[in-house]
């Protein structure tokens, strides 16, 4: 399995509430439509004590391979998801992290 984690910051001037609503109601359905997607998880990172965190959320997508990930982003559904990003995210601040999915049962 191949994991792609995307650290996301909301676009300037957007409230966290509006960011979170758009992400959940609009972007998640687009992400779920990606061909070959095996798993999608999202971590909300709301402000703590009124202070923004470094990122507002993290999306973790899993595919069979890097090639499957790249093909999904290049697909019609992937292009729709990418086109939605500027509606709620600061695309210049986004940070992707890629790597194999590893189960670490002994980590806890």
N, CA and C atoms as an extended XYZ file, in Angstrom:
324
Properties=species:S:1:pos:R:3:atomname:S:1:resname:S:1:resid:I:1 pbc="F F F"
N         0.835       -1.178        0.000 N   UNK     1
C         0.000        0.000        0.000 CA  UNK     1
C         0.886        1.250        0.000 C   UNK     1
N         0.339        2.308       -0.589 N   UNK     2
C         1.023        3.594       -0.683 CA  UNK     2
C         0.160        4.649       -0.003 C   UNK     2
N         0.762        5.431        0.881 N   UNK     3
C         0.051        6.496        1.590 CA  UNK     3
C         0.484        7.856        1.092 C   UNK     3
N        -0.498        8.737        0.976 N   UNK     4
C        -0.248       10.137        0.646 CA  UNK     4
C        -0.946       10.972        1.707 C   UNK     4
N        -0.163       11.691        2.501 N   UNK     5
C        -0.717       12.576        3.522 CA  UNK     5
C        -0.589       14.003        3.012 C   UNK     5
N        -1.667       14.755        3.130 N   UNK     6
C        -1.668       16.153        2.691 CA  UNK     6
C        -1.990       17.037        3.884 C   UNK     6
N        -1.034       17.867        4.284 N   UNK     7
C        -1.235       18.836        5.352 CA  UNK     7
C        -1.850       20.076        4.714 C   UNK     7
N        -2.991       20.523        5.242 N   UNK     8
C        -3.774       21.561        4.593 CA  UNK     8
C        -3.982       22.747        5.526 C   UNK     8
N        -3.811       23.947        4.981 N   UNK     9
C        -4.080       25.211        5.674 CA  UNK     9
C        -5.214       25.907        4.929 C   UNK     9
N        -6.144       26.472        5.659 N   UNK    10
C        -7.268       27.161        5.010 CA  UNK    10
C        -6.778       28.428        4.314 C   UNK    10
N        -7.552       28.861        3.320 N   UNK    11
C        -7.160       30.051        2.581 CA  UNK    11
C        -7.326       31.290        3.459 C   UNK    11
N        -6.566       32.307        3.163 N   UNK    12
C        -6.564       33.550        3.937 CA  UNK    12
C        -7.956       34.155        3.977 C   UNK    12
N        -8.340       34.619        5.149 N   UNK    13
C        -9.620       35.280        5.316 CA  UNK    13
C       -10.792       34.351        5.556 C   UNK    13
N       -10.579       33.048        5.498 N   UNK    14
C       -11.660       32.082        5.703 CA  UNK    14
C       -11.655       31.638        7.157 C   UNK    14
N       -12.829       31.600        7.786 N   UNK    15
C       -12.909       31.113        9.159 CA  UNK    15
C       -12.661       29.605        9.189 C   UNK    15
N       -12.240       29.120       10.344 N   UNK    16
C       -12.027       27.687       10.481 CA  UNK    16
C       -13.346       26.941       10.262 C   UNK    16
N       -14.438       27.493       10.757 N   UNK    17
C       -15.734       26.851       10.616 CA  UNK    17
C       -16.123       26.708        9.143 C   UNK    17
N       -15.924       27.781        8.353 N   UNK    18
C       -16.251       27.711        6.928 CA  UNK    18
C       -15.321       26.732        6.200 C   UNK    18
N       -14.049       26.752        6.577 N   UNK    19
C       -13.082       25.805        6.005 CA  UNK    19
C       -13.534       24.363        6.274 C   UNK    19
N       -13.819       24.074        7.527 N   UNK    20
C       -14.185       22.722        7.923 CA  UNK    20
C       -15.479       22.273        7.234 C   UNK    20
N       -16.448       23.168        7.129 N   UNK    21
C       -17.716       22.847        6.469 CA  UNK    21
C       -17.491       22.527        4.993 C   UNK    21
N       -16.695       23.361        4.299 N   UNK    22
C       -16.442       23.110        2.876 CA  UNK    22
C       -15.682       21.791        2.697 C   UNK    22
N       -14.701       21.590        3.533 N   UNK    23
C       -13.889       20.385        3.431 CA  UNK    23
C       -14.778       19.150        3.576 C   UNK    23
N       -15.638       19.155        4.586 N   UNK    24
C       -16.476       17.984        4.866 CA  UNK    24
C       -17.587       17.785        3.841 C   UNK    24
N       -18.238       18.872        3.444 N   UNK    25
C       -19.423       18.743        2.597 CA  UNK    25
C       -19.116       18.702        1.104 C   UNK    25
N       -18.032       19.330        0.699 N   UNK    26
C       -17.725       19.414       -0.731 CA  UNK    26
C       -16.503       18.594       -1.123 C   UNK    26
N       -15.399       18.773       -0.388 N   UNK    27
C       -14.158       18.140       -0.832 CA  UNK    27
C       -14.103       16.640       -0.543 C   UNK    27
N       -14.584       16.221        0.603 N   UNK    28
C       -14.540       14.789        0.932 CA  UNK    28
C       -15.273       13.939       -0.107 C   UNK    28
N       -16.478       14.328       -0.544 N   UNK    29
C       -17.119       13.525       -1.595 CA  UNK    29
C       -16.290       13.459       -2.883 C   UNK    29
N       -15.598       14.542       -3.210 N   UNK    30
C       -14.725       14.526       -4.392 CA  UNK    30
C       -13.571       13.551       -4.187 C   UNK    30
N       -12.981       13.563       -3.004 N   UNK    31
C       -11.868       12.651       -2.712 CA  UNK    31
C       -12.330       11.197       -2.737 C   UNK    31
N       -13.502       10.936       -2.196 N   UNK    32
C       -14.012        9.559       -2.178 CA  UNK    32
C       -14.274        9.010       -3.577 C   UNK    32
N       -14.415        9.887       -4.550 N   UNK    33
C       -14.660        9.461       -5.932 CA  UNK    33
C       -13.376        9.100       -6.684 C   UNK    33
N       -12.216        9.305       -6.068 N   UNK    34
C       -10.950        9.008       -6.752 CA  UNK    34
C       -10.870        7.526       -7.104 C   UNK    34
N       -10.578        7.211       -8.359 N   UNK    35
C       -10.447        5.797       -8.736 CA  UNK    35
C        -9.246        5.157       -8.038 C   UNK    35
N        -9.447        3.959       -7.538 N   UNK    36
C        -8.356        3.226       -6.901 CA  UNK    36
C        -8.117        3.582       -5.445 C   UNK    36
N        -8.875        4.514       -4.894 N   UNK    37
C        -8.711        4.902       -3.494 CA  UNK    37
C        -9.092        3.734       -2.595 C   UNK    37
N        -8.180        3.346       -1.711 N   UNK    38
C        -8.437        2.238       -0.790 CA  UNK    38
C        -8.934        2.728        0.567 C   UNK    38
N        -8.446        3.893        0.985 N   UNK    39
C        -8.817        4.413        2.292 CA  UNK    39
C        -8.651        5.922        2.282 C   UNK    39
N        -9.561        6.607        2.990 N   UNK    40
C        -9.466        8.056        3.150 CA  UNK    40
C        -9.783        8.375        4.606 C   UNK    40
N        -8.860        9.059        5.240 N   UNK    41
C        -9.078        9.516        6.611 CA  UNK    41
C        -8.701       10.987        6.683 C   UNK    41
N        -9.366       11.699        7.565 N   UNK    42
C        -9.096       13.129        7.722 CA  UNK    42
C        -8.948       13.450        9.202 C   UNK    42
N        -7.935       14.234        9.521 N   UNK    43
C        -7.693       14.685       10.887 CA  UNK    43
C        -7.973       16.177       10.938 C   UNK    43
N        -8.955       16.577       11.733 N   UNK    44
C        -9.245       17.993       11.954 CA  UNK    44
C        -8.230       18.567       12.919 C   UNK    44
N        -7.765       19.769       12.652 N   UNK    45
C        -6.812       20.457       13.525 CA  UNK    45
C        -7.354       21.851       13.853 C   UNK    45
N        -8.401       21.933       14.673 N   UNK    46
C        -9.003       23.226       14.972 CA  UNK    46
C        -8.084       24.078       15.846 C   UNK    46
N        -8.370       25.381       15.901 N   UNK    47
C        -7.590       26.241       16.795 CA  UNK    47
C        -7.661       25.727       18.240 C   UNK    47
N        -6.585       25.915       18.963 N   UNK    48
C        -6.511       25.530       20.374 CA  UNK    48
C        -6.365       26.799       21.192 C   UNK    48
N        -7.274       26.987       22.132 N   UNK    49
C        -7.281       28.195       22.964 CA  UNK    49
C        -7.240       29.453       22.110 C   UNK    49
N        -7.985       29.426       21.004 N   UNK    50
C        -8.076       30.586       20.123 CA  UNK    50
C        -6.892       30.783       19.195 C   UNK    50
N        -5.924       29.887       19.235 N   UNK    51
C        -4.724       30.002       18.397 CA  UNK    51
C        -4.755       28.948       17.297 C   UNK    51
N        -4.558       29.410       16.050 N   UNK    52
C        -4.491       28.465       14.937 CA  UNK    52
C        -3.321       27.514       15.106 C   UNK    52
N        -3.518       26.287       14.654 N   UNK    53
C        -2.415       25.347       14.590 CA  UNK    53
C        -1.656       25.600       13.279 C   UNK    53
N        -0.519       24.965       13.122 N   UNK    54
C         0.290       25.147       11.920 CA  UNK    54
C        -0.501       24.781       10.667 C   UNK    54
N        -1.311       23.724       10.747 N   UNK    55
C        -2.190       23.305        9.666 CA  UNK    55
C        -3.594       23.117       10.230 C   UNK    55
N        -4.594       23.229        9.367 N   UNK    56
C        -5.984       23.089        9.790 CA  UNK    56
C        -6.504       21.674        9.645 C   UNK    56
N        -5.765       20.842        8.936 N   UNK    57
C        -6.185       19.462        8.775 CA  UNK    57
C        -5.162       18.644        8.022 C   UNK    57
N        -5.367       17.335        8.074 N   UNK    58
C        -4.502       16.412        7.341 CA  UNK    58
C        -5.370       15.333        6.714 C   UNK    58
N        -5.244       15.174        5.413 N   UNK    59
C        -5.934       14.103        4.701 CA  UNK    59
C        -4.941       12.974        4.445 C   UNK    59
N        -5.343       11.758        4.763 N   UNK    60
C        -4.501       10.588        4.529 CA  UNK    60
C        -5.224        9.670        3.557 C   UNK    60
N        -4.636        9.516        2.378 N   UNK    61
C        -5.211        8.682        1.321 CA  UNK    61
C        -4.307        7.477        1.104 C   UNK    61
N        -4.910        6.318        0.878 N   UNK    62
C        -4.137        5.112        0.608 CA  UNK    62
C        -4.567        4.502       -0.718 C   UNK    62
N        -3.554        4.076       -1.466 N   UNK    63
C        -3.731        3.436       -2.772 CA  UNK    63
C        -2.870        2.183       -2.813 C   UNK    63
N        -3.071        1.371       -3.834 N   UNK    64
C        -2.260        0.164       -3.981 CA  UNK    64
C        -0.798        0.497       -4.267 C   UNK    64
N        -0.546        1.622       -4.941 N   UNK    65
C         0.822        1.977       -5.335 CA  UNK    65
C         0.910        3.477       -5.618 C   UNK    65
N         2.128        3.948       -5.768 N   UNK    66
C         2.337        5.353       -6.155 CA  UNK    66
C         1.731        5.608       -7.535 C   UNK    66
N         1.858        4.634       -8.410 N   UNK    67
C         1.302        4.768       -9.750 CA  UNK    67
C        -0.227        4.924       -9.698 C   UNK    67
N        -0.877        4.161       -8.817 N   UNK    68
C        -2.332        4.266       -8.671 CA  UNK    68
C        -2.714        5.648       -8.129 C   UNK    68
N        -1.928        6.167       -7.192 N   UNK    69
C        -2.143        7.525       -6.663 CA  UNK    69
C        -2.044        8.556       -7.777 C   UNK    69
N        -0.959        8.483       -8.534 N   UNK    70
C        -0.736        9.454       -9.605 CA  UNK    70
C        -1.827        9.369      -10.673 C   UNK    70
N        -2.249        8.154      -11.005 N   UNK    71
C        -3.320        7.976      -11.985 CA  UNK    71
C        -4.633        8.554      -11.453 C   UNK    71
N        -4.903        8.371      -10.162 N   UNK    72
C        -6.128        8.904       -9.569 CA  UNK    72
C        -6.138       10.429       -9.641 C   UNK    72
N        -5.011       11.066       -9.322 N   UNK    73
C        -4.958       12.532       -9.379 CA  UNK    73
C        -5.057       13.037      -10.816 C   UNK    73
N        -4.608       12.251      -11.766 N   UNK    74
C        -4.686       12.643      -13.167 CA  UNK    74
C        -6.029       12.357      -13.819 C   UNK    74
N        -6.880       11.632      -13.112 N   UNK    75
C        -8.190       11.274      -13.658 CA  UNK    75
C        -9.134       12.477      -13.632 C   UNK    75
N       -10.281       12.310      -14.265 N   UNK    76
C       -11.306       13.358      -14.253 CA  UNK    76
C       -11.727       13.687      -12.811 C   UNK    76
N       -11.892       12.652      -11.992 N   UNK    77
C       -12.276       12.866      -10.600 CA  UNK    77
C       -11.153       13.566       -9.818 C   UNK    77
N        -9.919       13.186      -10.104 N   UNK    78
C        -8.775       13.824       -9.451 CA  UNK    78
C        -8.659       15.289       -9.832 C   UNK    78
N        -8.892       15.585      -11.096 N   UNK    79
C        -8.833       16.975      -11.543 CA  UNK    79
C        -9.941       17.808      -10.899 C   UNK    79
N       -11.110       17.213      -10.685 N   UNK    80
C       -12.197       17.920      -10.002 CA  UNK    80
C       -11.826       18.213       -8.551 C   UNK    80
N       -11.213       17.241       -7.891 N   UNK    81
C       -10.784       17.449       -6.502 CA  UNK    81
C        -9.699       18.524       -6.430 C   UNK    81
N        -8.748       18.478       -7.345 N   UNK    82
C        -7.680       19.481       -7.359 CA  UNK    82
C        -8.238       20.880       -7.651 C   UNK    82
N        -9.210       20.967       -8.536 N   UNK    83
C        -9.807       22.264       -8.886 CA  UNK    83
C       -10.573       22.861       -7.710 C   UNK    83
N       -11.041       22.019       -6.789 N   UNK    84
C       -11.778       22.511       -5.624 CA  UNK    84
C       -10.868       23.099       -4.552 C   UNK    84
N        -9.615       22.693       -4.502 N   UNK    85
C        -8.721       23.117       -3.427 CA  UNK    85
C        -8.674       24.627       -3.216 C   UNK    85
N        -8.518       25.464       -4.262 N   UNK    86
C        -8.440       26.907       -4.027 CA  UNK    86
C        -9.716       27.507       -3.434 C   UNK    86
N       -10.811       26.763       -3.438 N   UNK    87
C       -12.048       27.265       -2.856 CA  UNK    87
C       -12.002       27.336       -1.331 C   UNK    87
N       -11.078       26.580       -0.726 N   UNK    88
C       -11.025       26.567        0.737 CA  UNK    88
C        -9.617       26.420        1.322 C   UNK    88
N        -8.643       26.097        0.497 N   UNK    89
C        -7.298       25.822        0.996 CA  UNK    89
C        -6.263       26.771        0.400 C   UNK    89
N        -5.235       27.041        1.195 N   UNK    90
C        -4.074       27.790        0.711 CA  UNK    90
C        -3.163       26.770        0.028 C   UNK    90
N        -3.258       26.671       -1.280 N   UNK    91
C        -2.531       25.621       -2.001 CA  UNK    91
C        -1.018       25.808       -1.921 C   UNK    91
N        -0.545       27.035       -1.715 N   UNK    92
C         0.895       27.259       -1.564 CA  UNK    92
C         1.412       26.737       -0.227 C   UNK    92
N         0.536       26.662        0.769 N   UNK    93
C         0.938       26.208        2.104 CA  UNK    93
C         0.786       24.700        2.280 C   UNK    93
N         0.086       24.033        1.340 N   UNK    94
C        -0.115       22.587        1.463 CA  UNK    94
C         1.218       21.851        1.400 C   UNK    94
N         1.316       20.794        2.177 N   UNK    95
C         2.520       19.974        2.186 CA  UNK    95
C         2.142       18.511        2.040 C   UNK    95
N         2.609       17.867        0.970 N   UNK    96
C         2.361       16.431        0.815 CA  UNK    96
C         3.491       15.614        1.444 C   UNK    96
N         3.134       14.462        1.958 N   UNK    97
C         4.108       13.512        2.494 CA  UNK    97
C         3.727       12.151        1.919 C   UNK    97
N         4.675       11.482        1.280 N   UNK    98
C         4.398       10.209        0.615 CA  UNK    98
C         5.239        9.089        1.203 C   UNK    98
N         4.694        7.875        1.196 N   UNK    99
C         5.471        6.735        1.624 CA  UNK    99
C         4.644        5.477        1.686 C   UNK    99
N         5.304        4.355        1.914 N   UNK   100
C         4.580        3.092        2.020 CA  UNK   100
C         3.782        3.058        3.319 C   UNK   100
N         2.642        2.379        3.275 N   UNK   101
C         1.834        2.184        4.468 CA  UNK   101
C         2.476        1.051        5.268 C   UNK   101
N         2.782        1.329        6.524 N   UNK   102
C         3.431        0.348        7.376 CA  UNK   102
C         2.608        0.174        8.643 C   UNK   102
N         2.323       -1.053        9.008 N   UNK   103
C         1.628       -1.344       10.254 CA  UNK   103
C         2.668       -1.583       11.346 C   UNK   103
N         2.542       -0.842       12.420 N   UNK   104
C         3.492       -0.971       13.523 CA  UNK   104
C         2.730       -1.383       14.784 C   UNK   104
N         2.387       -2.627       14.860 N   UNK   105
C         1.592       -3.119       15.983 CA  UNK   105
C         2.338       -3.046       17.297 C   UNK   105
N         3.661       -3.036       17.230 N   UNK   106
C         4.437       -3.004       18.461 CA  UNK   106
C         4.776       -1.579       18.909 C   UNK   106
N         4.200       -0.586       18.257 N   UNK   107
C         4.542        0.811       18.555 CA  UNK   107
C         3.896        1.303       19.843 C   UNK   107
N         2.890        0.599       20.340 N   UNK   108
C         2.171        1.099       21.524 CA  UNK   108
C         2.426        0.218       22.722 C   UNK   108
